[in-house]
Amino acid sequence: MIRTIALAATLLASATSANAAVTITRVGDAYSNANGGQNIIFRNDFNTSQEQSQVTGTGFLFRNVTDQFGAMPAPGNPSGSTANQYLSVLGGGTATLAINPALNINSFMIDIGSIDSYNDLTITFNGAASQTFTGGQLLALSGIQGPANGDQVSSRTNGRFMFAGVQGFSSVTFASGQNSFEIDNFRAAVPEPATWAMMIAGFGMVGAGMRRRRASGQVAFA
């Protein structure tokens, strides 16, 4: 009996780990038009107070792309974005962006600048499990050769990355052991409003059908 319980626990742990697995793909240069084939309806450029208020933690700040301190998430200013800001997590700091669980978002894209080995990105799933990637892993798992050495101009260490999993995500946390971790353009994909409307209508039709079947199956007693 004890062996059976232990085996069941092991299988459950393995299943949870498998479900929580995240794949990382390099989809283009930072500030590119690449969207990974997704319908993007949520975008966070960190350039308004409303967007910035969604980020919690300590030891981070928002920098203008014209600032010379540190490295923004791409070499060179993106066209027409001189007022844009990016998130910079300093040494020993963390910044967490919460995601509404009701959206069931299981993929997102971000622009990352000058990836360093001491950068960490942690994805927390709706089931409270989490998965952490170092800067070196971000490069290696997306098929990019070479060290995470914080090069501020190389396209190898500056780009747009897509993270996709099976379970929905509840938050993303950025941390850095030293200055700094630069992130911009957090994008997540959820169904289009029209798709949501069709799904709701479909659920309504299914519910109506079930009610009709229950009504026709009722027996009348005298």
Contacts in CASP RR format, 6 or more apart in sequence:
PFRMAT RR
TARGET T0000
AUTHOR 0000-0000-0000
METHOD contacts of the structure
MODEL  1
MIRTIALAATLLASATSANAAVTITRVGDAYSNANGGQNIIFRNDFNTSQ
EQSQVTGTGFLFRNVTDQFGAMPAPGNPSGSTANQYLSVLGGGTATLAIN
PALNINSFMIDIGSIDSYNDLTITFNGAASQTFTGGQLLALSGIQGPANG
DQVSSRTNGRFMFAGVQGFSSVTFASGQNSFEIDNFRAAVPEPATWAMMI
AGFGMVGAGMRRRRASGQVAFA
16 129 0 8 1.000
17 129 0 8 1.000
19 166 0 8 1.000
19 167 0 8 1.000
20 125 0 8 1.000
20 129 0 8 1.000
20 130 0 8 1.000
20 131 0 8 1.000
20 165 0 8 1.000
20 166 0 8 1.000
20 167 0 8 1.000
21 131 0 8 1.000
21 165 0 8 1.000
21 166 0 8 1.000
22 123 0 8 1.000
22 131 0 8 1.000
22 133 0 8 1.000
22 163 0 8 1.000
22 164 0 8 1.000
22 165 0 8 1.000
23 141 0 8 1.000
23 163 0 8 1.000
23 164 0 8 1.000
23 165 0 8 1.000
24 133 0 8 1.000
24 137 0 8 1.000
24 138 0 8 1.000
24 141 0 8 1.000
24 142 0 8 1.000
24 161 0 8 1.000
24 162 0 8 1.000
24 163 0 8 1.000
25 36 0 8 1.000
25 142 0 8 1.000
25 161 0 8 1.000
25 162 0 8 1.000
25 164 0 8 1.000
26 142 0 8 1.000
26 143 0 8 1.000
26 144 0 8 1.000
26 159 0 8 1.000
26 160 0 8 1.000
26 161 0 8 1.000
26 162 0 8 1.000
27 34 0 8 1.000
27 35 0 8 1.000
27 36 0 8 1.000
27 109 0 8 1.000
27 160 0 8 1.000
27 161 0 8 1.000
27 162 0 8 1.000
28 34 0 8 1.000
28 159 0 8 1.000
28 160 0 8 1.000
29 74 0 8 1.000
29 155 0 8 1.000
29 158 0 8 1.000
29 159 0 8 1.000
29 160 0 8 1.000
30 73 0 8 1.000
30 74 0 8 1.000
30 111 0 8 1.000
30 112 0 8 1.000
30 113 0 8 1.000
30 158 0 8 1.000
30 159 0 8 1.000
30 160 0 8 1.000
30 184 0 8 1.000
30 185 0 8 1.000
31 73 0 8 1.000
31 74 0 8 1.000
31 78 0 8 1.000
31 81 0 8 1.000
31 111 0 8 1.000
31 160 0 8 1.000
31 184 0 8 1.000
31 185 0 8 1.000
32 159 0 8 1.000
32 160 0 8 1.000
34 160 0 8 1.000
35 109 0 8 1.000
35 187 0 8 1.000
36 109 0 8 1.000
36 162 0 8 1.000
38 107 0 8 1.000
38 109 0 8 1.000
38 187 0 8 1.000
38 189 0 8 1.000
39 189 0 8 1.000
39 190 0 8 1.000
39 191 0 8 1.000
39 192 0 8 1.000
40 109 0 8 1.000
40 187 0 8 1.000
40 188 0 8 1.000
40 189 0 8 1.000
41 189 0 8 1.000
41 190 0 8 1.000
41 192 0 8 1.000
42 103 0 8 1.000
42 105 0 8 1.000
42 187 0 8 1.000
42 188 0 8 1.000
42 189 0 8 1.000
42 190 0 8 1.000
43 185 0 8 1.000
43 186 0 8 1.000
43 187 0 8 1.000
44 51 0 8 1.000
44 54 0 8 1.000
44 97 0 8 1.000
44 185 0 8 1.000
44 186 0 8 1.000
44 187 0 8 1.000
45 51 0 8 1.000
45 84 0 8 1.000
45 85 0 8 1.000
45 184 0 8 1.000
45 185 0 8 1.000
46 52 0 8 1.000
46 55 0 8 1.000
46 62 0 8 1.000
46 85 0 8 1.000
46 86 0 8 1.000
46 87 0 8 1.000
46 183 0 8 1.000
46 184 0 8 1.000
46 186 0 8 1.000
47 83 0 8 1.000
47 84 0 8 1.000
47 85 0 8 1.000
52 62 0 8 1.000
52 85 0 8 1.000
54 97 0 8 1.000
54 98 0 8 1.000
55 87 0 8 1.000
55 95 0 8 1.000
55 96 0 8 1.000
55 97 0 8 1.000
56 95 0 8 1.000
56 96 0 8 1.000
56 98 0 8 1.000
57 93 0 8 1.000
57 94 0 8 1.000
57 95 0 8 1.000
57 96 0 8 1.000
58 93 0 8 1.000
58 94 0 8 1.000
59 89 0 8 1.000
59 90 0 8 1.000
59 91 0 8 1.000
59 92 0 8 1.000
59 93 0 8 1.000
59 94 0 8 1.000
59 95 0 8 1.000
60 87 0 8 1.000
60 88 0 8 1.000
60 89 0 8 1.000
60 90 0 8 1.000
60 93 0 8 1.000
60 94 0 8 1.000
60 95 0 8 1.000
60 174 0 8 1.000
61 88 0 8 1.000
61 90 0 8 1.000
62 85 0 8 1.000
62 86 0 8 1.000
62 87 0 8 1.000
62 88 0 8 1.000
63 69 0 8 1.000
63 70 0 8 1.000
63 72 0 8 1.000
63 85 0 8 1.000
63 86 0 8 1.000
63 88 0 8 1.000
64 82 0 8 1.000
64 83 0 8 1.000
64 84 0 8 1.000
64 85 0 8 1.000
65 72 0 8 1.000
65 77 0 8 1.000
65 78 0 8 1.000
65 81 0 8 1.000
65 82 0 8 1.000
65 84 0 8 1.000
65 85 0 8 1.000
65 86 0 8 1.000
66 77 0 8 1.000
66 82 0 8 1.000
70 88 0 8 1.000
70 114 0 8 1.000
70 152 0 8 1.000
70 179 0 8 1.000
70 180 0 8 1.000
70 182 0 8 1.000
71 113 0 8 1.000
71 114 0 8 1.000
71 150 0 8 1.000
71 152 0 8 1.000
71 158 0 8 1.000
71 180 0 8 1.000
71 182 0 8 1.000
72 86 0 8 1.000
72 113 0 8 1.000
72 182 0 8 1.000
72 184 0 8 1.000
73 86 0 8 1.000
73 111 0 8 1.000
73 112 0 8 1.000
73 113 0 8 1.000
73 158 0 8 1.000
73 159 0 8 1.000
73 182 0 8 1.000
73 183 0 8 1.000
73 184 0 8 1.000
73 185 0 8 1.000
74 111 0 8 1.000
74 113 0 8 1.000
74 158 0 8 1.000
74 159 0 8 1.000
74 184 0 8 1.000
75 152 0 8 1.000
75 153 0 8 1.000
75 154 0 8 1.000
75 155 0 8 1.000
75 158 0 8 1.000
78 84 0 8 1.000
84 184 0 8 1.000
85 184 0 8 1.000
86 111 0 8 1.000
86 182 0 8 1.000
86 183 0 8 1.000
86 184 0 8 1.000
87 95 0 8 1.000
87 174 0 8 1.000
87 182 0 8 1.000
87 183 0 8 1.000
87 184 0 8 1.000
88 180 0 8 1.000
88 181 0 8 1.000
88 182 0 8 1.000
89 95 0 8 1.000
89 174 0 8 1.000
89 175 0 8 1.000
89 176 0 8 1.000
89 180 0 8 1.000
89 181 0 8 1.000
89 182 0 8 1.000
89 183 0 8 1.000
90 176 0 8 1.000
90 179 0 8 1.000
90 180 0 8 1.000
91 176 0 8 1.000
91 177 0 8 1.000
91 178 0 8 1.000
91 179 0 8 1.000
91 180 0 8 1.000
92 175 0 8 1.000
92 176 0 8 1.000
92 177 0 8 1.000
92 178 0 8 1.000
93 175 0 8 1.000
93 176 0 8 1.000
93 177 0 8 1.000
94 173 0 8 1.000
94 174 0 8 1.000
94 175 0 8 1.000
95 173 0 8 1.000
95 174 0 8 1.000
95 175 0 8 1.000
95 183 0 8 1.000
96 171 0 8 1.000
96 172 0 8 1.000
96 173 0 8 1.000
96 174 0 8 1.000
97 171 0 8 1.000
97 172 0 8 1.000
97 173 0 8 1.000
97 174 0 8 1.000
97 186 0 8 1.000
98 170 0 8 1.000
98 171 0 8 1.000
99 105 0 8 1.000
99 169 0 8 1.000
99 170 0 8 1.000
99 171 0 8 1.000
99 172 0 8 1.000
99 188 0 8 1.000
101 126 0 8 1.000
101 168 0 8 1.000
101 170 0 8 1.000
103 188 0 8 1.000
103 190 0 8 1.000
104 126 0 8 1.000
104 168 0 8 1.000
104 190 0 8 1.000
105 168 0 8 1.000
105 169 0 8 1.000
105 188 0 8 1.000
105 189 0 8 1.000
105 190 0 8 1.000
106 164 0 8 1.000
106 165 0 8 1.000
106 166 0 8 1.000
106 167 0 8 1.000
106 168 0 8 1.000
106 169 0 8 1.000
107 162 0 8 1.000
107 163 0 8 1.000
107 164 0 8 1.000
107 165 0 8 1.000
107 188 0 8 1.000
107 189 0 8 1.000
108 162 0 8 1.000
108 163 0 8 1.000
108 169 0 8 1.000
108 172 0 8 1.000
108 186 0 8 1.000
108 187 0 8 1.000
108 188 0 8 1.000
108 189 0 8 1.000
109 160 0 8 1.000
109 161 0 8 1.000
109 162 0 8 1.000
109 163 0 8 1.000
109 185 0 8 1.000
109 186 0 8 1.000
109 187 0 8 1.000
109 188 0 8 1.000
110 160 0 8 1.000
110 161 0 8 1.000
110 163 0 8 1.000
110 183 0 8 1.000
110 184 0 8 1.000
110 185 0 8 1.000
110 186 0 8 1.000
110 187 0 8 1.000
111 159 0 8 1.000
111 160 0 8 1.000
111 183 0 8 1.000
111 184 0 8 1.000
111 185 0 8 1.000
112 119 0 8 1.000
112 138 0 8 1.000
112 158 0 8 1.000
112 159 0 8 1.000
112 160 0 8 1.000
112 161 0 8 1.000
112 181 0 8 1.000
112 182 0 8 1.000
112 183 0 8 1.000
113 150 0 8 1.000
113 152 0 8 1.000
113 157 0 8 1.000
113 158 0 8 1.000
113 159 0 8 1.000
113 182 0 8 1.000
113 183 0 8 1.000
114 150 0 8 1.000
114 151 0 8 1.000
114 152 0 8 1.000
114 157 0 8 1.000
114 158 0 8 1.000
114 182 0 8 1.000
115 135 0 8 1.000
115 136 0 8 1.000
115 138 0 8 1.000
115 139 0 8 1.000
115 148 0 8 1.000
115 150 0 8 1.000
115 157 0 8 1.000
115 158 0 8 1.000
116 135 0 8 1.000
116 148 0 8 1.000
116 149 0 8 1.000
116 150 0 8 1.000
116 176 0 8 1.000
116 178 0 8 1.000
116 181 0 8 1.000
117 134 0 8 1.000
117 135 0 8 1.000
117 136 0 8 1.000
117 147 0 8 1.000
117 148 0 8 1.000
117 149 0 8 1.000
118 134 0 8 1.000
118 135 0 8 1.000
118 176 0 8 1.000
118 177 0 8 1.000
118 178 0 8 1.000
119 134 0 8 1.000
119 135 0 8 1.000
119 138 0 8 1.000
119 148 0 8 1.000
119 174 0 8 1.000
119 175 0 8 1.000
119 176 0 8 1.000
119 177 0 8 1.000
119 181 0 8 1.000
120 132 0 8 1.000
120 133 0 8 1.000
120 134 0 8 1.000
120 135 0 8 1.000
120 174 0 8 1.000
120 175 0 8 1.000
120 176 0 8 1.000
120 177 0 8 1.000
120 181 0 8 1.000
121 132 0 8 1.000
121 133 0 8 1.000
121 135 0 8 1.000
121 138 0 8 1.000
121 172 0 8 1.000
121 173 0 8 1.000
121 174 0 8 1.000
121 175 0 8 1.000
122 130 0 8 1.000
122 131 0 8 1.000
122 132 0 8 1.000
122 133 0 8 1.000
122 172 0 8 1.000
122 173 0 8 1.000
122 175 0 8 1.000
123 130 0 8 1.000
123 131 0 8 1.000
123 132 0 8 1.000
123 163 0 8 1.000
123 169 0 8 1.000
123 171 0 8 1.000
123 172 0 8 1.000
124 130 0 8 1.000
124 169 0 8 1.000
124 170 0 8 1.000
124 171 0 8 1.000
124 172 0 8 1.000
124 173 0 8 1.000
125 131 0 8 1.000
125 167 0 8 1.000
125 168 0 8 1.000
125 169 0 8 1.000
125 170 0 8 1.000
126 167 0 8 1.000
126 168 0 8 1.000
126 169 0 8 1.000
126 170 0 8 1.000
127 167 0 8 1.000
127 170 0 8 1.000
128 170 0 8 1.000
129 167 0 8 1.000
133 141 0 8 1.000
134 148 0 8 1.000
135 148 0 8 1.000
136 147 0 8 1.000
136 148 0 8 1.000
138 148 0 8 1.000
138 161 0 8 1.000
139 145 0 8 1.000
139 146 0 8 1.000
139 147 0 8 1.000
139 148 0 8 1.000
139 156 0 8 1.000
139 157 0 8 1.000
142 161 0 8 1.000
144 156 0 8 1.000
145 156 0 8 1.000
146 156 0 8 1.000
148 157 0 8 1.000
149 157 0 8 1.000
150 157 0 8 1.000
151 157 0 8 1.000
151 158 0 8 1.000
152 158 0 8 1.000
160 185 0 8 1.000
172 186 0 8 1.000
174 181 0 8 1.000
174 183 0 8 1.000
175 181 0 8 1.000
191 199 0 8 1.000
END
